[in-house]
Amino acid sequence: MTPIKLADRMEFVNSDIRGPLFIEANRMEARGEKVLKLNTGNPGKFGFPMPESVRDSLLSQVERAVPYCDVQGMPEAREAICEYQQGRGFQGITPADVCIGNGVSEIASMIGSALFNPGDEVLIPTPSYSLWTNVAVIAEATPVLYRCDEANSWYPDVEDIRRKITPKTKAILVINPNNPTGAVYPTEILLDIIALAWEHDLVIISDEIYDRLVMDDLSAVSVAALAPDLPVVTCNGLSKSHIVCGFRCGWMVVSGPAAFRTSFMGAIHKLAAMRLCSNALTQLVIPAALADPGSTRSMLLPGGRLFEQREATCRALDQIPGISYVKNHAAFYLFPKIDTERFHITSDRQFALDVLHGTHVLFIPGSGFDWAAPDHFRLVMLPEAEILYDAMCRVGRFLETYRQTDHPVI
């Protein structure tokens, strides 16, 4: 039989977070070796408990999740989301402008299917969470990477965005707070991006999944709140803020001109109907979770787990010659820089593999986040503070004598 040829687009779809390095770490564990996996933001794996408000809401209502529900989501869940986003400054939205999905991953795929035609271009930040470049590729759109500037707190380079807009550009993606850098964008930067979208008739897709995980007395400003008349699709969810990654709880809210909201949500409704409904068990907890900001906030203050884990990581990294970083203000990610000349690094993937073998610490190289140079990696700061500190010290000791060779990566 002649071999079956797969779709060409799959050559360009990738997810390094669970890619070859992760597979190698699994092999090591299968051999009895202990590996600290700092590759994925999955708080429940590191002992973060589900809030009692979420647990109580789920257990007390579980029978309501037996039948299919509304394709866009349970009415009371969408009402809670609408009220939450209105509290963040959204104007003119109703529950009809909300669609709940199986995580932001599914929501992103639905957005790509509804919005992009083959040949459209979508501006995506670099570094970026690879979900969004994959969504563009699968929709046969072209991801065009715009630069976030490490020297300017990892904020988007608005002039670089401007230079990369063409007649084919359809949308600008903003990830704020950012993954993988943990940056929180100031209002002035967002207003500059909004001005470009107005000038060129572009949609803004705003990934705000970490908007409740902000530290240091900062707050994340929502694009839609600053531009109520601009077409904006905002993505959010409970996975990280309320420790329910496995629930797969995400949503989108569409704001802006009524004609855009109507047409876009009409397309989304068709896509939502294809999968009948999203996880109904998940939707039961949305009102209770959004009414409980305290359980999230307690992790972010001095003495809270996320705050102290960040501080421990930074203290250890400060002691490693050849490693620098911009301190994150949100989420639980850090995107440190490697002195490539000091360590003779030409491949960040080889660097990550060597560190994995030498220290049993797994992290993902910057190239897994659409970063072109081999000089960064992403750390997930979810283990307890003392575990993180010890792990970074092991990495530091390993780097004292490390020089990269030319042997091939996995």
Secondary structure, 3 states (H helix, E strand, C coil): CCCCCCCHHHHHCCCHHHCHHHHHHHHHHHCCCCCEECCCCCHHHHCCCCCHHHHHHHHHHHHHHCCCCCCCCCHHHHHHHHHHHHHCCCCCCCHHHEEEEEHHHHHHHHHHHHHCCCCCEEEEEECCCCHHHHHHHHCCCEEEEEEEEHHHCCEECHHHHHHHCCCCEEEEEEECCCCCCCCCCCHHHHHHHHHHHHHHCCEEEEECCCCCCECCCCCCCCHHHHCCCCCEEEEEECCCCCCCHHHCEEEEEEECCHHHHHHHHHHHHHHHHHCCCCCHHHHHCHHHHHCCCHHHHCCCCCCCHHHHHHHHHHHHHCCCCCEECCCCCECCEECCEECHHHHCCCCHHHHHHHHHHHHCEECEEHHHHCCCCCCEEEEECCCCHHHHHHHHHHHHHHHCCCCCCCCCCC
